[in-house]
Each structure stands twice: as structure tokens, then as C-alpha cells.
Amino acid sequence: MKFKNFSKSRFVMFFAAGLAFSVLLMGCGADSAEGPADNDPPQGESNENRENNKAAGQEDQEEEVGFPTRPLEITLPWAPGGSSDLTLRALAEIVEPNVDVPINIVNREGAGGTIGIMEGANKNPDGHEITFTASGAMTAQPHMRDVQYENDDFTGIVGLTYEPVLLAVSADSDWETLDDLIAEKDTDRVINFGHSGAGGFPHVTQEAFYSQAGINAESVPFEGGGPAVTGLLGGHVDSIAAHPAELMPHVESGDMRLLGIFSEERFDELEDVPTFKEKGFDLNMSVWKALLVPNDTPDEAVAELRDIFTEAVNSPEYAEFLEENNLAPIDIKPEEIIPTLNEQYEATGDVLSSLDLEEE
């Protein structure tokens, strides 16, 4: 998209012209007439006025600055390879040609996303440093660990995706259906379940399910959805919970099997996968994702960023990416992002308290 200039440059040029007239008379000497010198101001303009006009022109040049004026940096609080990483990189490819500056993505994984988000809250608030977040990092993690940020430390830029959480097992697993897995409650087997980090919804959903089902299970955290998928494919864990974009390539290749979905209703793109609610577990913890900036970012920069990224998420290219990766857009206004996170923070706290997962 094109950005308007704040003002146009105006330059005033003055010159002094000298005009010499000579009258040559036969046998006579010549008298000459001289005009103003080259360094004299034009008639009617003082040196002071000329300097003032020059200074005004320089100020106009300095004001001729659009946004952004340098590369945009987006902190991603998880490792490469997960659905968040895929979404952000696809979005950056759409936005970059329209802003005429590079977009740098910095993967800053650790502590369930809280390290990257904490750093994002303390970034330079000039609009050039942005943070990618998933709702669980703002609504669940603060209940489970000591974090150095609050939701109100941020301002919302744009909502990106709505992503259900799915339970997957290896294709060579003995569990063909969710009912097969539930039957493990009658055995002594301990199930190791992987996820993208302690406190995220892929962790909490499995913790809640295995607890309610009476199944012996142990949590195995990874530094993102991508590493969790690798852990399942490598046989290091028995199940994982993750998002469609992370799982579907492996389901389609025949390496993984989906057993259930942690949402209120079945997902349109995965109609054959039952909800846990259908099996008697009222677990609905789908994740949604957004871009944020520090809350003291100037209003002008916030408005520009909202325009830039809203145009991108409404583009045909972004719609195509969502469809190819079994993702759904989220319908949320930028100004509703932080209030919605605050509401879900309270509700998630009640769930975690019932599971004894809240920090003491």
C-alpha cells in the first residue's frame, strides 16, 4: 500500500542579475551601468527573509517521513515449524512488498511463549517492533508461572487465526479411536503426552482430558508445536495435542492419526474427527492468535499498522494460505483483542484451578 507524505517540499530560488549597458561612441570613452551583485537578495527581499525561507524548506524536507521508516521486527515466542511460525511467515510475505522495508521474524522460544512475550512488552514502542501471540500465553500461562507482563501492557493490531486443538497419535499406535484411548483407564499403562510448552492450551487440554478420564499420564513439554510433532513421529511420546496446520501434512501422509478435537463443535475441515464433548468431556480450548505492540506505541503508528495488517489478512493470498493449512480466520476487531484476552484470562483461571494447575 502507498503511504501519503506529511507535506510536499517547496524550494524558493532567488537570483541577482546584473545588467551592464555600454554606450560606445566613436572617439569617446564608455560609461557602464552595473546591476545587483550575484550574492545580493532580490529587490524587496531581505537577507533575513531569505534565510527564514531556506530554514522552512529544510523543515519540510525533515517532515517528509512516512511509516515504517526501518525494518519491522516481529517476535515469535515459539520455535520454527509450528502453525504460528507458518502463519507469521506467510503473512510477512504478503505484507513486505507493500511496506517497502524488510520484515524480520525472530523466534524467541522458551517457557511456553512467556519469554518472547515478556521481551515484546519491553520493546521500543515506536511501531516497528511487534509481538505475535497465541491466546493461551496471555490467558493460561500467567496463572501457571510468574510472568513479567500483563495483557494491558499491549495494544492489539490484528487478529490472525482461530485454531482448534487436536489430539493425535502415531499411525502405528494401537489406538484406532478415541474410545480405544479412553479404555486405558482400566490399565496400568502410563501415557507420555507431548505439547508445545507447559501452560499452553495443547498442554492444558491433554492434562484435563487424561485427568478426567482417569488415565495415568505424564506431561512432556517441547519448545513449540513443530518439535512436539517431531517427538511423536520419533516415538518419544505417545500422543500430542497441536493445531491442524502442524498435524495435517502428517495425517495426509499416513504417519499420524487424529482421535479427537477440543472444541465445542466438529471442525468443518475435519468432520470425521469427534469432539471430546461427544465423549463426555466438556473441554473447549481452541486457540486464537494475534499481533500486538507495546501499549504506549503512538496512536499514529498503531493506526498505520492496523491498516497494513488488516489489508493483508483480508487478501486473497492469506485466504488461500488458511485454506491450504486447514486454518480459520478469526473475526475480531483490533480494539477488542486485549479486552477479549482479559475476559478469557478469568475463565481460564477457573479451569486451571479445578485441575490444580494454578501457581501457588
N, C-alpha and C positions, 0 to 999 in steps of 0.2 A: 504494500500500500504506500501511497505517497504521503509525505508529511508537509504541511504548509510551513513556510518560513514565517518567523515572527515579524520581520519587516524587510523591505527592499533597500538595497544600498543606493544611496544618492551621492553623487560626487559633483562638486562645483569647481569648475576650472576658470581661472581668470588669467588674463594675459595683458601685457602692456605692449602697445605697438608704437613704434617710433616712425615718424614720417618726416622726411627731410626734403625740403624743397630748395632747389637751387635755381637761381636765375642767372644764366650765363649771358652776359652782354659782351658783345665784341669789344675787345680792348679794355674791359672793366673787370675788377675783382668780383668774386662771388660771395654773397651772403647766404648762410644756411640757417634753416629752422629745424629744431630738434623736438621730437615728441617725448613722452614719458619713457623713462628707463625701464628695462625688462623686469627689474625687481620692484617696481613701484606698483601699488594697488591700482585697480581700475578706478576711473573717476567716480566719486561718490561712495567708495567703499574704503573703510579704514583698515589698517593692519590688524586691529583688534577683532573686527568683524570677520576678516578672512580667517584668522586663527580659530575663532569660535565655530565657523562653518566646517573647518577641517576636523576639529575635535568631534563635532556632531556626526560627521561621516564615519569616523573611526568607531564611535559608539554603535552606529547602525550595523557596521560590519561585525562587531562583537556579539550583537543580539541575534545575528543570523545563524542560530544554532537550533537544530531540531532534536528529536529524541527517537532512538537512542544515539548517544554520541560515542559509544565504545561498545565492545562485545558484551552480549548478555551472558551471564553465567547462571546456570540452573543447578542447584544442589539436589542430587537424588540420594535419599538416605538408605538405599539398598544396593546390593551387588548387581553387576551386569547380568543380563539374561532372563530376568523376571518380566512379568507383564508391565510393571511400572517402567522398567528400562525400555522395553519395546515401545510403549505408548509415548514416552517422552522423546525418544529418538525420531519416531515417525512425525510427531508434532514439530520438532525442531526443523526437520527437512521442509515442512510446509511453510514455516514462518520465516526462515533465514533469507530466502530470496526477496521477501517483502520489506525487510528492515535494513538491508544493505550493510549489516555487520554480522560477524560470526556469532553463533550460539554455542557456548561451551558447556558440556554436561560433565559434572563432577560427581562420580559415585563415592559417597561417603557413608559406607555401611557400618553397622555396629549397634548393639544394644536395642534391637528391634526398631531401628529407624530413629531413635531419640538423639543419637549423636549428631546426625546430619541436620535434624530439625532444630536442635539447640543452636548449632552454628548458624543456621538460617535466620534465627531470631535476632542474631547479633551482627548480621551483615550490614554493609553500607546501605543506608536507606535512601538511595538516590534512584531506585527503579531498575538498576542494571543487574542486581543480584536477587535471584528468585529462588524459592524453595518448592520442590514437588513434595506433596504429602498424600498419604492414604489415611482414611478416617480413623482406623484403629490406632495409629500413632498419636492421635490427638484425643481419642475418647477412651481407649483402654490402657495404653502404656502409662499415663500419669497416675492411674490407680495402682499400678503394679511395681513401680520403681520411682525413685526420686529423680524427677526431671527438672531441668533448669529453664523451663519455658511454660507459658500458658497460652491457650488458644487466642486470647486477646492481645498477645504480642504481635499478631499478624493481621494483615488485611487480605481479603480474598481477591483473586484476579479472575479465575475462570474455573468452572467445574469441568472435569475431563471424561471420566467413565464411571459406570456402575458395574461392579464385578461380583457375581456370586462366588461363594467359596464352595469348592467341590472336594469330595473325599475320593482319593484314587489309590489303587493298589497295582502291583505289578501284574502283567498279563499271565504270568505263570503261577500266580497266587492260588491257593485253594478256595479263596472266597470268590464265588461267582456273582453273588448278590449281596445286598446289604443285610438280608436276613441271615446269610451264612456268617457274616461278621458278628452280628448280634448274638448268635449262638455260642460265641466264645465265652460268654458269661458263665457257662457251665463247665469251663475247663480251667486248668491252672496256667495256661499259657500267658506270658507277658508280652504284650504287643508294643513295639517301639514305633512311635509315630513322629514323623518329621514335619517341619514347618519353617516359615521364613524368619522366625525370631520370636522369642518369648514376649507375650503380651499382645502380639498381633492377632487379628481375627482367625487366620489359619491355625494358630495355636489354641486360642480360646475355644473355638468351635469343637475341635477334637477333644480338648480337655473336658468340656461339658458333656459331649456325647459319651465318651468312654466311662466317665463318672456316673452318668445317669443310667447307662446300660449295665453297670456293674462289672465291667471288663477290666482286668489288670492291664495297665498301660503305663509306659514311660515316655516322657517328652524328650525329643531330640531336636534342639534348635540349630538352624543354619543361618547364614548371613544373607538370606534373600530367597525368593521363590526359585530362581534358577538353580542354586546349589542344592535346595531341597529336592528338586526334580532329579538331579544327578545322584543324590543319595538314594532315592528309591530305585532308580534304574540300576545302580550299582549293588543293590541288595543290602544296603546299610540300615535301612528302616523298612518296616512292614507296610506302612501307609503314610500318605501325606495329604494335607489339605492345601489347595492352591487355587489359582484362578484359571478360567478357560484358556486364556492366551498361553499360559505356561504348560498346560496339560494336553490340549487338543492335538498338537503335532504328534505326540507320543501315543495318544489314543488312536489316531488315524493310522499310525504306522504299525499298530498292533502290539506295542510294548507296554501299554498301560490299560487299565480298566477302571471306569468310573462306577462308583457304588451309590453315591447319594449327593444331594445338593442342600446346603444350609441356607435355604431361602423360604419365603412364605409360600411361593407357588413354583411350579416347574418352570425352568428357563426355556423360552421359546426355541432357542437354538439347540436345546438338549432335552427334547420332550420325553425321551425314554428313561431319563435319569430321575428316580423318585426323590421327593423331599424327605428330610428326616421327620418332618411333622406328620407325614403319612404313616410313619412307623412308630408314632407315639412320642417323638422327641420335639418339643416346641423350641426349636433352635433356628433363629433367623438373624444371621450376622453377615449380611453382604457388605462388601467394601465399596466405597466410592473415593475418587481421587480428585485432587485439585492443585492449582498453583497459588502460592502465597508470596507476599513480600512483608518486610517489617512494617509495623503499624504506623510508624512515623514517616513513611515514604510520602513525598509531596503529592497532593491531590492531582496535579497535572500529570505526573509520571504514572500514577495509578490509572488515570483515565486513558492514557496512551496505551499502557499495557493491556488493559481490558479490551480496548478496540482491536489491538494486534492479535491477541489470542482468541478472542471471540470470533473474529473473521476466520481464523484457522480451524477452529472446531466446527464451524458451520460450512466448511469447504467440502466439495465432493471427494477430495483426496483423503480427508480424515474419515468421512463416512465409509469409504472403501476399505480403509485400514481396519476400522471397527468390525466391518462385516467379515473380512478375511480372518480376523483373530477371535471371532465369537465374543466380542465385547459390545456393550450397550452404552449409549451416551447417557449422561445424567442431566436432567432438566432442573438446573438451579441457577438463580441469578447471582452474580458476583457478591452483591451486598448481603446475600443470605448465607454465604458459606460459613462464616465464623459463628453467627447465631445458631445455625443448624448443628455445627460441631459441639457447641456448648450444651445444647439440648441432649444430644446423643451421649455426651460425656456423663451426664447424670444417670441416664437409663442404663448405660453400660456398667456403671459403678454398681448398680443394684445386682446385675447378673454376676459380676465378678465376686461380689460379696457373698452371694449364695454358693459360689464354688470355692470359697476361702482362698481366692487368688489375689485379694487386695493386699497391698503392702501394709504392714502393721505400723 
